[in-house]
């Protein structure tokens, strides 16, 4: 009635592109938040996991290690999923490889 049909048809695509631009602008903070989250939390965690996997793969007989329970010892036998750890003279315990959290420098244990 008040707007001719020709004017209404030409105005509709312009309004749609404006709506799309405003929706993209409103999503920008959310996308930025995910990017920051990736670089601050996810990427460093993946790096630590990779370092842990490499450390566990490189374990060898004679290495001095610390376990997640706080036990220190020297590796005497090593298998695919388990290892034997000498924690005192003549005292050996069997552990899963994943229990090792740190390889100690040689000579740490006496």
Residue, then its C-alpha position, 0 to 999 in steps of 0.5 A: x500500500x504505502x511502498x510500491x512493490x518494485x521498491x520493496x523487491x530492490x530493498x530486500x537483498x540489501x537488507x539481507x546482506x546487512x543482516x549477514x554482515x551483522x551476524x558475522x560481526x556478532x560471531x567474531x568474538x566467539x570465534x576469537x575466543x575459540x582461537x585464543x582457547x586453542x593457543x592457550x590451553x589445547x596446543x600446550x596440552x597436546x605438546x606435553x602429551x607428545x613429550x610424555x609419549x616420546x619419553x615413555x617410548x625411550x625408556x631403557x634398562x638402567x634408566x633412573x625414573x620417578x613414578x606417579x606415586x613418588x617411587x624412585x628406582x632403576x629399571x631392571x626389566x622392560x616390556x611393552x606395557x610393564x617394567x620392573x623397577x628396583x627400588x632398593x637392593x634386592x627389592x623389585x616392583x612391577x609397574x605399568x609404563x604409564x606410571x613413569x612421570x620423569x626420567x632422572x639424571x644418571x647417578x641420582x640414586x645411590 
